[in-house]
Amino acid sequence: MDEKDATLMRRLEQIELWLTFFFLIDYIMYLYASDQRTKHVMAPLNVIDFVTILPGTVAASLDA
């Protein structure tokens, strides 16, 4: 892998980290603002959000 490819990979990883962070904050804010948090967590679209956020968060924590 040449230097150009390595730079591109680093930038893509940074973008992935920022997007994961953004969606995690969004999920937490909606969870906090919800009146019925249990229903909020169990709603199908919110389960999809959580399942989508989880791998990025785990990967970021393992890289640290």
Helices and strands as residue ranges (DSSP letters): H 3-33, H 37-42, H 44-63
